Amino acid sequence: MSNSAGETPNTSPHEQQPDGGAAPEPAASGGAYRIVALILAVIVVAALAYGLIDTGIKASALFTL
């Protein structure tokens, strides 16, 4: 269909979304991003574990002779 000026109608991006309203997956997403995310998650968990263990050791030192 065309409008009165003979131009094609403007299609907005929301009409091109897949069912469920989810945004389409970017073309560059893949294994590399998942590997980086996994490595960062491991680093964060390791840092949290280190902090908890270090705090536990220092707290226990307060109550020992």
TILUMVO-489230 format. One record per residue: x, y, z of N, C-alpha, C in turn; residue in one letter. Coordinates in pm, 1 decimal, decimal comma. Layout:
BEGIN
<sepa n_xx="X" n_yy="Y" n_zz="Z" ca_xx="X" ca_yy="Y" ca_zz="Z" c_xx="X" c_yy="Y" c_zz="Z" aa="A"/>
...
This chain:
BEGIN
<sepa n_xx="83,2" n_yy="-118,6" n_zz="0,0" ca_xx="0,0" ca_yy="0,0" ca_zz="0,0" c_xx="87,1" c_yy="124,1" c_zz="0,0" aa="M"/>
<sepa n_xx="37,8" n_yy="226,7" n_zz="-61,7" ca_xx="108,6" ca_yy="353,4" ca_zz="-59,6" c_xx="13,9" c_yy="461,4" c_zz="-12,3" aa="S"/>
<sepa n_xx="71,9" n_yy="567,8" n_zz="37,3" ca_xx="-11,5" ca_yy="677,4" ca_zz="84,4" c_xx="-48,2" c_yy="767,3" c_zz="-32,4" aa="N"/>
<sepa n_xx="-114,3" n_yy="878,3" n_zz="-5,4" ca_xx="-163,9" ca_yy="965,1" ca_zz="-112,1" c_xx="-50,8" c_yy="1029,4" c_zz="-192,5" aa="S"/>
<sepa n_xx="67,6" n_yy="1042,8" n_zz="-135,4" ca_xx="179,7" ca_yy="1105,6" ca_zz="-206,0" c_xx="256,1" c_yy="1005,1" c_zz="-290,8" aa="A"/>
<sepa n_xx="216,5" n_yy="878,4" n_zz="-287,4" ca_xx="283,8" ca_yy="778,0" ca_zz="-366,4" c_xx="405,8" c_yy="718,9" c_zz="-299,9" aa="G"/>
<sepa n_xx="426,7" n_yy="746,9" n_zz="-171,0" ca_xx="541,0" ca_yy="693,8" ca_zz="-98,1" c_xx="500,1" c_yy="568,2" c_zz="-22,5" aa="E"/>
<sepa n_xx="596,7" n_yy="486,8" n_zz="6,9" ca_xx="567,5" ca_yy="367,7" ca_zz="86,9" c_xx="551,5" c_yy="408,6" c_zz="231,7" aa="T"/>
<sepa n_xx="468,6" n_yy="339,3" n_zz="307,8" ca_xx="449,2" ca_yy="376,9" ca_zz="448,5" c_xx="574,4" c_yy="350,0" c_zz="530,6" aa="P"/>
<sepa n_xx="589,8" n_yy="426,0" n_zz="635,2" ca_xx="704,3" ca_yy="412,6" ca_zz="724,3" c_xx="682,0" c_yy="292,1" c_zz="816,1" aa="N"/>
<sepa n_xx="775,2" n_yy="199,9" n_zz="818,0" ca_xx="764,4" ca_yy="85,8" ca_zz="908,9" c_xx="852,2" c_yy="114,0" c_zz="1028,7" aa="T"/>
<sepa n_xx="797,7" n_yy="101,3" n_zz="1147,0" ca_xx="873,5" ca_yy="127,1" ca_zz="1268,7" c_xx="935,9" c_yy="-2,4" c_zz="1317,9" aa="S"/>
<sepa n_xx="1045,7" n_yy="6,0" n_zz="1394,1" ca_xx="1116,6" ca_yy="-114,8" ca_zz="1439,1" c_xx="1031,8" c_yy="-207,3" c_zz="1524,7" aa="P"/>
<sepa n_xx="934,4" n_yy="-153,3" n_zz="1597,9" ca_xx="857,1" ca_yy="-240,1" ca_zz="1686,6" c_xx="770,5" c_yy="-337,6" c_zz="1608,0" aa="H"/>
<sepa n_xx="745,8" n_yy="-310,6" n_zz="1482,3" ca_xx="667,1" ca_yy="-403,3" ca_zz="1401,0" c_xx="750,4" c_yy="-523,7" c_zz="1356,6" aa="E"/>
<sepa n_xx="881,8" n_yy="-514,2" n_zz="1366,4" ca_xx="969,1" ca_yy="-620,4" ca_zz="1319,4" c_xx="1017,3" c_yy="-712,0" c_zz="1430,6" aa="Q"/>
<sepa n_xx="967,5" n_yy="-694,1" n_zz="1553,0" ca_xx="1009,9" ca_yy="-777,3" ca_zz="1664,9" c_xx="946,1" c_yy="-915,3" c_zz="1654,1" aa="Q"/>
<sepa n_xx="1015,0" n_yy="-1017,0" n_zz="1701,4" ca_xx="957,5" ca_yy="-1151,3" ca_zz="1701,0" c_xx="844,5" c_yy="-1162,9" c_zz="1802,9" aa="P"/>
<sepa n_xx="772,1" n_yy="-1271,7" n_zz="1796,7" ca_xx="662,1" ca_yy="-1294,7" ca_zz="1889,3" c_xx="710,8" c_yy="-1288,5" c_zz="2033,0" aa="D"/>
<sepa n_xx="629,0" n_yy="-1237,9" n_zz="2122,5" ca_xx="664,1" ca_yy="-1226,6" ca_zz="2262,9" c_xx="723,1" c_yy="-1092,2" c_zz="2298,0" aa="G"/>
<sepa n_xx="748,2" n_yy="-1006,3" n_zz="2201,9" ca_xx="799,2" ca_yy="-872,9" ca_zz="2229,8" c_xx="947,0" c_yy="-867,3" c_zz="2259,7" aa="G"/>
<sepa n_xx="1018,6" n_yy="-978,2" n_zz="2247,0" ca_xx="1162,0" ca_yy="-978,4" ca_zz="2275,1" c_xx="1237,1" c_yy="-912,8" c_zz="2159,9" aa="A"/>
<sepa n_xx="1341,0" n_yy="-840,3" n_zz="2194,1" ca_xx="1421,9" ca_yy="-777,0" ca_zz="2091,7" c_xx="1502,3" c_yy="-883,1" c_zz="2018,3" aa="A"/>
<sepa n_xx="1527,0" n_yy="-865,2" n_zz="1891,4" ca_xx="1607,1" ca_yy="-963,3" ca_zz="1818,4" c_xx="1749,3" c_yy="-968,6" c_zz="1870,8" aa="P"/>
<sepa n_xx="1809,9" n_yy="-1084,3" n_zz="1864,7" ca_xx="1945,1" ca_yy="-1102,5" ca_zz="1915,5" c_xx="2044,3" c_yy="-1035,1" c_zz="1821,6" aa="E"/>
<sepa n_xx="2140,6" n_yy="-959,4" n_zz="1876,3" ca_xx="2239,7" ca_yy="-894,4" ca_zz="1789,7" c_xx="2319,2" c_yy="-997,5" c_zz="1710,8" aa="P"/>
<sepa n_xx="2362,4" n_yy="-959,3" n_zz="1593,9" ca_xx="2433,4" ca_yy="-1052,0" ca_zz="1506,4" c_xx="2569,4" c_yy="-1092,0" c_zz="1564,2" aa="A"/>
<sepa n_xx="2632,6" n_yy="-1004,7" n_zz="1642,1" ca_xx="2767,1" ca_yy="-1031,7" ca_zz="1691,6" c_xx="2767,9" c_yy="-1107,4" c_zz="1824,1" aa="A"/>
<sepa n_xx="2652,5" n_yy="-1139,1" n_zz="1879,5" ca_xx="2652,2" ca_yy="-1209,3" ca_zz="2007,7" c_xx="2686,5" c_yy="-1355,1" c_zz="1983,7" aa="S"/>
<sepa n_xx="2750,2" n_yy="-1415,3" n_zz="2081,2" ca_xx="2788,2" ca_yy="-1554,4" ca_zz="2063,3" c_xx="2879,6" c_yy="-1601,0" c_zz="2173,1" aa="G"/>
<sepa n_xx="2961,3" n_yy="-1696,5" n_zz="2137,5" ca_xx="3046,9" ca_yy="-1762,1" ca_zz="2233,3" c_xx="3148,6" c_yy="-1671,9" c_zz="2299,7" aa="G"/>
<sepa n_xx="3200,4" n_yy="-1574,3" n_zz="2228,2" ca_xx="3304,5" ca_yy="-1488,3" ca_zz="2285,7" c_xx="3250,7" c_yy="-1409,4" c_zz="2404,3" aa="A"/>
<sepa n_xx="3129,8" n_yy="-1355,2" n_zz="2390,7" ca_xx="3071,4" ca_yy="-1278,5" ca_zz="2500,9" c_xx="3039,1" c_yy="-1368,3" c_zz="2618,5" aa="Y"/>
<sepa n_xx="2995,9" n_yy="-1488,3" n_zz="2592,4" ca_xx="2964,5" ca_yy="-1581,1" ca_zz="2701,1" c_xx="3090,7" c_yy="-1621,8" c_zz="2775,3" aa="R"/>
<sepa n_xx="3199,7" n_yy="-1639,9" n_zz="2704,7" ca_xx="3326,0" ca_yy="-1676,4" ca_zz="2769,3" c_xx="3375,1" c_yy="-1561,3" c_zz="2856,9" aa="I"/>
<sepa n_xx="3367,6" n_yy="-1439,1" n_zz="2805,9" ca_xx="3409,8" ca_yy="-1322,3" ca_zz="2884,2" c_xx="3321,4" c_yy="-1308,1" c_zz="3008,1" aa="V"/>
<sepa n_xx="3191,0" n_yy="-1326,2" n_zz="2992,8" ca_xx="3099,6" ca_yy="-1316,5" ca_zz="3107,1" c_xx="3130,8" c_yy="-1423,4" c_zz="3210,7" aa="A"/>
<sepa n_xx="3160,9" n_yy="-1544,0" n_zz="3165,7" ca_xx="3193,8" ca_yy="-1652,2" ca_zz="3257,6" c_xx="3323,2" c_yy="-1623,1" c_zz="3332,6" aa="L"/>
<sepa n_xx="3422,4" n_yy="-1572,0" n_zz="3263,3" ca_xx="3550,0" ca_yy="-1539,4" ca_zz="3327,8" c_xx="3530,3" c_yy="-1429,1" c_zz="3431,7" aa="I"/>
<sepa n_xx="3453,3" n_yy="-1326,8" n_zz="3397,2" ca_xx="3427,4" ca_yy="-1219,1" ca_zz="3492,9" c_xx="3349,0" c_yy="-1268,9" c_zz="3613,3" aa="L"/>
<sepa n_xx="3254,0" n_yy="-1359,3" n_zz="3591,6" ca_xx="3176,5" ca_yy="-1414,9" ca_zz="3702,5" c_xx="3266,7" c_yy="-1495,0" c_zz="3795,8" aa="A"/>
<sepa n_xx="3359,2" n_yy="-1571,6" n_zz="3739,9" ca_xx="3451,7" ca_yy="-1649,6" ca_zz="3821,8" c_xx="3541,2" c_yy="-1556,6" c_zz="3903,7" aa="V"/>
<sepa n_xx="3587,1" n_yy="-1448,4" n_zz="3843,2" ca_xx="3671,7" ca_yy="-1353,0" ca_zz="3915,0" c_xx="3594,8" c_yy="-1289,5" c_zz="4031,2" aa="I"/>
<sepa n_xx="3469,9" n_yy="-1251,3" n_zz="4006,6" ca_xx="3389,2" ca_yy="-1188,5" ca_zz="4111,2" c_xx="3362,5" c_yy="-1286,4" c_zz="4224,9" aa="V"/>
<sepa n_xx="3328,3" n_yy="-1410,0" n_zz="4192,7" ca_xx="3300,8" ca_yy="-1510,1" ca_zz="4297,0" c_xx="3427,4" c_yy="-1539,4" c_zz="4376,2" aa="V"/>
<sepa n_xx="3541,2" n_yy="-1548,2" n_zz="4308,6" ca_xx="3667,1" ca_yy="-1573,1" ca_zz="4378,2" c_xx="3701,7" c_yy="-1456,7" c_zz="4471,1" aa="A"/>
<sepa n_xx="3679,2" n_yy="-1334,0" n_zz="4427,0" ca_xx="3707,8" ca_yy="-1218,3" ca_zz="4511,5" c_xx="3616,4" c_yy="-1215,8" c_zz="4633,5" aa="A"/>
<sepa n_xx="3489,0" n_yy="-1249,2" n_zz="4614,0" ca_xx="3396,9" ca_yy="-1254,3" ca_zz="4727,4" c_xx="3436,4" c_yy="-1362,6" c_zz="4826,9" aa="L"/>
<sepa n_xx="3474,5" n_yy="-1479,2" n_zz="4776,5" ca_xx="3516,7" ca_yy="-1587,9" ca_zz="4864,4" c_xx="3642,8" c_yy="-1547,8" c_zz="4941,4" aa="A"/>
<sepa n_xx="3737,4" n_yy="-1485,4" n_zz="4872,6" ca_xx="3859,9" ca_yy="-1439,8" ca_zz="4939,0" c_xx="3826,1" c_yy="-1340,6" c_zz="5050,1" aa="Y"/>
<sepa n_xx="3737,9" n_yy="-1246,3" n_zz="5021,4" ca_xx="3700,7" ca_yy="-1146,9" ca_zz="5121,3" c_xx="3633,2" c_yy="-1209,3" c_zz="5241,8" aa="G"/>
<sepa n_xx="3545,7" n_yy="-1305,8" n_zz="5219,5" ca_xx="3479,7" ca_yy="-1373,1" ca_zz="5331,5" c_xx="3578,1" c_yy="-1452,7" c_zz="5416,1" aa="L"/>
<sepa n_xx="3667,5" n_yy="-1524,7" n_zz="5351,4" ca_xx="3766,6" ca_yy="-1604,6" ca_zz="5425,3" c_xx="3861,4" c_yy="-1513,2" c_zz="5501,9" aa="I"/>
<sepa n_xx="3907,1" n_yy="-1406,9" n_zz="5437,6" ca_xx="3997,9" ca_yy="-1312,9" ca_zz="5503,8" c_xx="3930,6" c_yy="-1247,2" c_zz="5624,6" aa="D"/>
<sepa n_xx="3805,0" n_yy="-1208,7" n_zz="5608,5" ca_xx="3731,2" ca_yy="-1149,4" ca_zz="5719,5" c_xx="3712,2" c_yy="-1249,4" c_zz="5832,7" aa="T"/>
<sepa n_xx="3682,8" n_yy="-1373,5" n_zz="5797,5" ca_xx="3666,7" ca_yy="-1477,5" ca_zz="5900,0" c_xx="3793,9" c_yy="-1500,6" c_zz="5978,1" aa="G"/>
<sepa n_xx="3906,1" n_yy="-1501,7" n_zz="5908,8" ca_xx="4035,8" ca_yy="-1522,6" ca_zz="5976,0" c_xx="4065,2" c_yy="-1403,6" c_zz="6069,9" aa="I"/>
<sepa n_xx="4042,1" n_yy="-1282,9" n_zz="6022,1" ca_xx="4069,0" ca_yy="-1165,3" ca_zz="6106,0" c_xx="3973,8" c_yy="-1158,2" c_zz="6224,4" aa="K"/>
<sepa n_xx="3847,8" n_yy="-1196,4" n_zz="6204,2" ca_xx="3751,1" ca_yy="-1194,4" ca_zz="6315,1" c_xx="3785,8" c_yy="-1302,2" c_zz="6418,3" aa="A"/>
<sepa n_xx="3829,0" n_yy="-1417,4" n_zz="6371,1" ca_xx="3865,1" ca_yy="-1521,7" ca_zz="6466,8" c_xx="3991,4" c_yy="-1485,2" c_zz="6544,4" aa="S"/>
<sepa n_xx="4079,3" n_yy="-1407,5" n_zz="6484,0" ca_xx="4200,9" ca_yy="-1364,2" ca_zz="6553,1" c_xx="4169,7" c_yy="-1269,8" c_zz="6668,7" aa="A"/>
<sepa n_xx="4056,9" n_yy="-1202,1" n_zz="6662,9" ca_xx="4019,6" ca_yy="-1112,0" ca_zz="6770,3" c_xx="3983,0" c_yy="-1187,8" c_zz="6898,8" aa="L"/>
<sepa n_xx="3937,3" n_yy="-1310,8" n_zz="6882,5" ca_xx="3889,0" ca_yy="-1386,8" ca_zz="6998,2" c_xx="3986,3" c_yy="-1496,0" c_zz="7042,7" aa="F"/>
<sepa n_xx="4102,9" n_yy="-1500,2" n_zz="6983,8" ca_xx="4204,0" ca_yy="-1598,5" ca_zz="7026,9" c_xx="4319,3" c_yy="-1524,5" c_zz="7093,5" aa="T"/>
<sepa n_xx="4396,1" n_yy="-1598,9" n_zz="7170,2" ca_xx="4510,1" ca_yy="-1538,4" ca_zz="7241,7" c_xx="4632,6" c_yy="-1529,6" c_zz="7158,9" aa="L"/>
